[in-house]
Amino acid sequence: MNMDGLVTISDAWLWLQWLFFLPGDFAAMVLLGTPIGDFFEITLGSIQGVGSGALSFCVWFVVFESLLQE
């Protein structure tokens, strides 16, 4: 994950970051280059950014909240 060619403990933190940002990054990639994405000024720099993190937090909150209520 950190491009050193080895799987080490430092990769685990990067996997967690990748997993956390996955919903927001996916939304950014889908909206990139669309009129809606242009309106919200979504660029490749939006990947793992503040907006992506906020959206990801909301998605994971809803997911875990629904899992805990069952």
N, C-alpha and C positions, 0 to 999 in steps of 0.2 A: 504494500500500500504506500510506503514511503519511498519507493523506487530504488531500494538498496539491494534487491534481489533475494532477500532473506525474509522469512516470516519470524518476527520477533515480538516481544511484548509491546513494543512501541506501535506495532501495527494494530493491536487490539484497540487502542484509543482512537486511531484513525478509522477503524471499522465502526466504532460507536458513533463517531461524528458523522460519518457517511450515512449510517442508518437513521440517525436523528434528523438530518437535513433532507432525507429522501423525499418526503411529500412536498416540501417547499421547492426543492430543486426540480422535481418532476413538473410541478405547476409552472415554474419559470421557463423550463425548456419547451413546454407546450405553448406558452404564451409568447415566446420569443419570436419577434418578427411579425406578429399579428397587430391589427389596429388596437386591440385591448392592451397588448403588451407595450405597444408604443405609447399609449396614453399613460400607463403606469411606469413608463421609462425602464422597462425590464431589458437588461443587457446580459452578456455573459458574466459580467462582474456581479450580477445579482445572485449567482450560484454561491451558496453558503454565506449569503449576506444577512442583513438584519431582517428584511422582509421574508426571506426564505425561512429563517429561524423562527419568526413569529408565527407564520403559517404552519410550520412543522410542529411547533409547540401546541397549537390549537388542535391539530389533527391527532397528535399522540395523546393529548388530554382527553379528547372524546373517546378514542379507542380504549384507553385504560379505564376510563370511567365506566364505559359500557361493559368491559370485562369484569370489573369489580362488583357490579350490581347483580350479576347472574348468580 
